[in-house]
Amino acid sequence: MSPDPRPYDHVRSEGSAVDAGTYRVVGVADDRVTLLRVADTSGKRVHGGRVVYVGLEEYARLEAASNPDEPSLARGLAVAAVGTALVFVGSMPEWFASVGVDVGTGLLADGLVFVGVLALIVGVRRLVRYRRLKR
């Protein structure tokens, strides 16, 4: 890990002097670093507000980690794919009926299209955010 901590850097602890998890640097002093726990050991986001202070030597022993809030390309693609599938199913109920799948018509089909369009919008927004952050 870099010996020069900067705010918004992320580090991972395996449970030595600091409980296991991912931490964000929220403050730097001459002799210590202030860390906020932002994810558990599996990388799942936590909102506990746990703040810990570590010396510069202990900070240097921590492993660099990725930001758990960073959008994921896979997640954006998955949401967009689900949206596309819902729009397809909702807009072609006759075709699905011809192969033996009753999607229904009217409100159900329109609801599938509506939810599909919303999922497409969310998925595309995630992909745009991911692309902007990777520049």
PAVO-751925 format. One line per 2 residues: number of its first residue (from 1); for each residue x, y, z of N, C-alpha, C. Coordinates in nm, 2 decimals. Layout:
BEGIN
NUM	X Y Z X Y Z X Y Z ~ ...
REM end
This chain:
BEGIN
1	0.08 -0.12 0.00 0.00 0.00 0.00 0.09 0.12 0.00 ~ 0.04 0.23 -0.06 0.12 0.35 -0.07 0.13 0.41 0.07
3	0.25 0.46 0.11 0.27 0.52 0.24 0.20 0.65 0.25 ~ 0.16 0.71 0.14 0.09 0.85 0.15 -0.06 0.83 0.13
5	-0.13 0.82 0.24 -0.28 0.81 0.22 -0.34 0.94 0.18 ~ -0.44 0.92 0.10 -0.52 1.04 0.05 -0.67 1.01 0.08
7	-0.74 1.12 0.11 -0.89 1.10 0.13 -0.95 1.03 0.00 ~ -1.04 0.94 0.03 -1.11 0.86 -0.07 -1.04 0.74 -0.12
9	-0.91 0.72 -0.07 -0.84 0.59 -0.10 -0.92 0.48 -0.03 ~ -0.91 0.36 -0.08 -0.98 0.25 -0.02 -0.88 0.14 0.02
11	-0.89 0.08 0.14 -0.80 -0.02 0.18 -0.88 -0.14 0.24 ~ -0.82 -0.26 0.24 -0.89 -0.38 0.30 -0.80 -0.43 0.41
13	-0.87 -0.46 0.52 -0.81 -0.52 0.63 -0.85 -0.67 0.65 ~ -0.76 -0.75 0.68 -0.79 -0.90 0.70 -0.81 -0.93 0.85
15	-0.82 -0.82 0.93 -0.85 -0.84 1.07 -0.74 -0.83 1.17 ~ -0.63 -0.76 1.13 -0.52 -0.75 1.22 -0.56 -0.65 1.33
17	-0.50 -0.53 1.33 -0.54 -0.43 1.43 -0.67 -0.36 1.40 ~ -0.72 -0.38 1.28 -0.85 -0.32 1.24 -0.94 -0.44 1.20
19	-1.07 -0.44 1.24 -1.16 -0.54 1.20 -1.16 -0.56 1.05 ~ -1.18 -0.69 1.01 -1.18 -0.72 0.87 -1.29 -0.64 0.79
21	-1.26 -0.60 0.67 -1.35 -0.52 0.59 -1.28 -0.43 0.50 ~ -1.36 -0.35 0.43 -1.30 -0.24 0.34 -1.33 -0.11 0.40
23	-1.23 -0.02 0.40 -1.23 0.11 0.46 -1.20 0.22 0.36 ~ -1.26 0.33 0.38 -1.23 0.45 0.30 -1.15 0.55 0.39
25	-1.05 0.61 0.33 -0.97 0.71 0.41 -1.06 0.84 0.41 ~ -1.09 0.89 0.53 -1.17 1.01 0.54 -1.09 1.12 0.61
27	-0.97 1.10 0.65 -0.89 1.20 0.71 -0.75 1.15 0.73 ~ -0.66 1.25 0.72 -0.51 1.22 0.73 -0.45 1.33 0.82
29	-0.38 1.28 0.93 -0.31 1.37 1.02 -0.16 1.34 1.00 ~ -0.08 1.41 1.08 0.07 1.38 1.07 0.11 1.24 1.12
31	0.03 1.19 1.21 0.07 1.06 1.27 -0.03 0.95 1.26 ~ -0.15 0.98 1.20 -0.25 0.88 1.19 -0.34 0.90 1.07
33	-0.42 0.80 1.04 -0.52 0.80 0.93 -0.65 0.77 0.99 ~ -0.76 0.84 0.95 -0.89 0.81 0.99 -0.96 0.73 0.88
35	-1.02 0.62 0.92 -1.08 0.53 0.82 -1.23 0.51 0.85 ~ -1.31 0.50 0.75 -1.45 0.47 0.77 -1.48 0.34 0.71
37	-1.54 0.24 0.78 -1.57 0.11 0.73 -1.69 0.12 0.63 ~ -1.67 0.08 0.50 -1.77 0.09 0.40 -1.82 -0.04 0.34
39	-1.75 -0.15 0.37 -1.79 -0.28 0.32 -1.75 -0.39 0.42 ~ -1.82 -0.50 0.42 -1.78 -0.62 0.50 -1.68 -0.70 0.42
41	-1.64 -0.81 0.48 -1.54 -0.90 0.42 -1.57 -0.95 0.28 ~ -1.70 -0.96 0.25 -1.74 -1.01 0.12 -1.76 -0.90 0.02
43	-1.73 -0.78 0.06 -1.74 -0.66 -0.03 -1.88 -0.60 -0.03 ~ -1.98 -0.65 0.05 -2.11 -0.60 0.06 -2.11 -0.46 0.13
45	-2.17 -0.36 0.08 -2.17 -0.23 0.13 -2.24 -0.23 0.27 ~ -2.18 -0.16 0.36 -2.23 -0.14 0.50 -2.25 0.01 0.53
47	-2.34 0.04 0.61 -2.37 0.18 0.65 -2.37 0.20 0.80 ~ -2.26 0.15 0.86 -2.26 0.15 1.01 -2.20 0.27 1.07
49	-2.13 0.35 0.99 -2.07 0.47 1.05 -1.95 0.44 1.14 ~ -1.89 0.32 1.13 -1.78 0.29 1.21 -1.65 0.36 1.17
51	-1.59 0.44 1.25 -1.47 0.51 1.22 -1.36 0.45 1.31 ~ -1.24 0.43 1.25 -1.12 0.38 1.32 -1.00 0.47 1.29
53	-0.91 0.47 1.38 -0.79 0.55 1.36 -0.67 0.45 1.36 ~ -0.58 0.46 1.26 -0.47 0.38 1.26 -0.34 0.47 1.23
55	-0.23 0.42 1.29 -0.10 0.49 1.26 -0.06 0.47 1.12 ~ 0.03 0.55 1.08 0.08 0.54 0.94 0.15 0.41 0.91
57	0.22 0.35 1.01 0.28 0.22 0.99 0.18 0.11 0.97 ~ 0.07 0.11 1.05 -0.04 0.01 1.03 -0.11 0.03 0.90
59	-0.13 0.16 0.86 -0.19 0.19 0.73 -0.11 0.13 0.62 ~ 0.02 0.15 0.62 0.11 0.10 0.52 0.10 -0.05 0.50
61	0.05 -0.13 0.61 0.04 -0.27 0.60 -0.09 -0.32 0.54 ~ -0.19 -0.22 0.53 -0.32 -0.26 0.47 -0.31 -0.27 0.32
63	-0.40 -0.36 0.27 -0.40 -0.38 0.12 -0.49 -0.29 0.05 ~ -0.45 -0.24 -0.07 -0.54 -0.15 -0.15 -0.66 -0.22 -0.19
65	-0.77 -0.15 -0.20 -0.90 -0.21 -0.23 -0.98 -0.12 -0.33 ~ -1.07 -0.18 -0.40 -1.15 -0.10 -0.49 -1.27 -0.04 -0.42
67	-1.32 0.07 -0.47 -1.44 0.14 -0.41 -1.56 0.05 -0.43 ~ -1.63 0.01 -0.32 -1.75 -0.07 -0.33 -1.87 0.00 -0.39
69	-1.86 0.14 -0.40 -1.97 0.21 -0.46 -1.95 0.23 -0.61 ~ -1.84 0.18 -0.66 -1.82 0.20 -0.81 -1.91 0.11 -0.89
71	-1.97 0.17 -0.99 -2.07 0.09 -1.07 -2.00 -0.03 -1.14 ~ -2.07 -0.13 -1.16 -2.02 -0.25 -1.22 -2.07 -0.26 -1.36
73	-1.98 -0.30 -1.45 -2.01 -0.32 -1.59 -2.11 -0.44 -1.60 ~ -2.08 -0.54 -1.53 -2.16 -0.66 -1.54 -2.31 -0.63 -1.49
75	-2.32 -0.56 -1.38 -2.45 -0.53 -1.33 -2.53 -0.44 -1.42 ~ -2.46 -0.34 -1.49 -2.53 -0.26 -1.58 -2.58 -0.34 -1.70
77	-2.49 -0.43 -1.75 -2.53 -0.51 -1.87 -2.65 -0.61 -1.83 ~ -2.65 -0.66 -1.71 -2.75 -0.75 -1.67 -2.88 -0.68 -1.66
79	-2.89 -0.56 -1.60 -3.01 -0.49 -1.59 -3.06 -0.45 -1.73 ~ -2.98 -0.41 -1.82 -3.02 -0.37 -1.95 -3.07 -0.50 -2.03
81	-3.01 -0.61 -2.01 -3.05 -0.73 -2.07 -3.19 -0.78 -2.02 ~ -3.21 -0.77 -1.89 -3.35 -0.80 -1.84 -3.45 -0.70 -1.89
83	-3.42 -0.58 -1.90 -3.51 -0.48 -1.96 -3.54 -0.51 -2.10 ~ -3.44 -0.55 -2.18 -3.47 -0.58 -2.32 -3.56 -0.71 -2.33
85	-3.54 -0.81 -2.25 -3.62 -0.93 -2.25 -3.76 -0.89 -2.21 ~ -3.78 -0.81 -2.11 -3.92 -0.77 -2.07 -3.99 -0.70 -2.18
87	-3.92 -0.61 -2.24 -3.99 -0.53 -2.35 -4.02 -0.63 -2.47 ~ -3.93 -0.72 -2.50 -3.96 -0.82 -2.60 -4.08 -0.90 -2.57
89	-4.09 -0.96 -2.45 -4.20 -1.04 -2.41 -4.33 -0.97 -2.41 ~ -4.32 -0.84 -2.35 -4.45 -0.77 -2.34 -4.50 -0.71 -2.47
91	-4.41 -0.69 -2.57 -4.46 -0.64 -2.70 -4.50 -0.74 -2.80 ~ -4.47 -0.87 -2.77 -4.51 -0.98 -2.86 -4.59 -1.09 -2.80
93	-4.70 -1.06 -2.73 -4.77 -1.16 -2.66 -4.83 -1.27 -2.76 ~ -4.87 -1.22 -2.88 -4.92 -1.32 -2.98 -4.82 -1.42 -3.02
95	-4.70 -1.38 -3.04 -4.59 -1.48 -3.08 -4.57 -1.58 -2.97 ~ -4.56 -1.53 -2.84 -4.55 -1.63 -2.73 -4.66 -1.72 -2.71
97	-4.79 -1.67 -2.74 -4.90 -1.75 -2.74 -4.90 -1.86 -2.84 ~ -4.84 -1.83 -2.96 -4.83 -1.93 -3.07 -4.73 -2.05 -3.03
99	-4.64 -2.02 -2.94 -4.55 -2.13 -2.90 -4.59 -2.19 -2.76 ~ -4.71 -2.15 -2.72 -4.76 -2.21 -2.60 -4.74 -2.14 -2.47
101	-4.69 -2.02 -2.47 -4.67 -1.94 -2.35 -4.77 -1.83 -2.34 ~ -4.85 -1.83 -2.24 -4.96 -1.73 -2.23 -4.91 -1.61 -2.15
103	-4.87 -1.50 -2.22 -4.82 -1.38 -2.15 -4.94 -1.30 -2.11 ~ -5.05 -1.32 -2.18 -5.17 -1.23 -2.16 -5.16 -1.11 -2.25
105	-5.27 -1.03 -2.25 -5.27 -0.91 -2.33 -5.31 -0.80 -2.24 ~ -5.31 -0.68 -2.30 -5.36 -0.57 -2.22 -5.27 -0.52 -2.11
107	-5.32 -0.52 -1.99 -5.25 -0.46 -1.88 -5.12 -0.54 -1.85 ~ -5.13 -0.67 -1.85 -5.01 -0.74 -1.82 -4.89 -0.72 -1.92
109	-4.93 -0.73 -2.05 -4.83 -0.70 -2.15 -4.78 -0.56 -2.15 ~ -4.87 -0.46 -2.13 -4.82 -0.32 -2.11 -4.73 -0.30 -1.99
111	-4.77 -0.37 -1.88 -4.69 -0.36 -1.76 -4.55 -0.42 -1.78 ~ -4.54 -0.53 -1.86 -4.40 -0.59 -1.89 -4.32 -0.49 -1.97
113	-4.39 -0.43 -2.07 -4.31 -0.33 -2.15 -4.27 -0.21 -2.07 ~ -4.36 -0.16 -1.98 -4.32 -0.05 -1.89 -4.21 -0.08 -1.80
115	-4.21 -0.19 -1.73 -4.10 -0.23 -1.64 -3.98 -0.26 -1.72 ~ -3.99 -0.31 -1.84 -3.87 -0.34 -1.93 -3.81 -0.21 -1.97
117	-3.88 -0.11 -2.01 -3.83 0.02 -2.04 -3.76 0.09 -1.92 ~ -3.82 0.08 -1.81 -3.75 0.13 -1.68 -3.62 0.06 -1.66
119	-3.62 -0.07 -1.67 -3.50 -0.15 -1.65 -3.39 -0.11 -1.75 ~ -3.43 -0.09 -1.88 -3.34 -0.04 -1.98 -3.28 0.09 -1.95
121	-3.36 0.18 -1.90 -3.31 0.32 -1.86 -3.21 0.30 -1.75 ~ -3.24 0.23 -1.65 -3.15 0.21 -1.53 -3.02 0.14 -1.58
123	-3.03 0.04 -1.66 -2.91 -0.03 -1.71 -2.82 0.06 -1.79 ~ -2.88 0.14 -1.88 -2.80 0.23 -1.97 -2.74 0.34 -1.88
125	-2.81 0.39 -1.78 -2.75 0.49 -1.69 -2.63 0.43 -1.62 ~ -2.64 0.31 -1.57 -2.53 0.24 -1.50 -2.41 0.23 -1.60
127	-2.44 0.19 -1.72 -2.33 0.17 -1.82 -2.26 0.31 -1.85 ~ -2.34 0.41 -1.86 -2.28 0.55 -1.88 -2.20 0.59 -1.77
129	-2.24 0.57 -1.64 -2.17 0.60 -1.52 -2.04 0.52 -1.52 ~ -2.05 0.39 -1.55 -1.93 0.31 -1.55 -1.82 0.36 -1.65
131	-1.87 0.40 -1.77 -1.78 0.45 -1.88 -1.72 0.58 -1.84 ~ -1.79 0.67 -1.77 -1.74 0.79 -1.73 -1.63 0.78 -1.62
133	-1.65 0.68 -1.53 -1.55 0.66 -1.42 -1.43 0.59 -1.48 ~ -1.43 0.52 -1.58 -1.32 0.45 -1.64 -1.23 0.53 -1.73
135	-1.27 0.66 -1.76 -1.19 0.74 -1.84 -1.07 0.80 -1.77
REM end
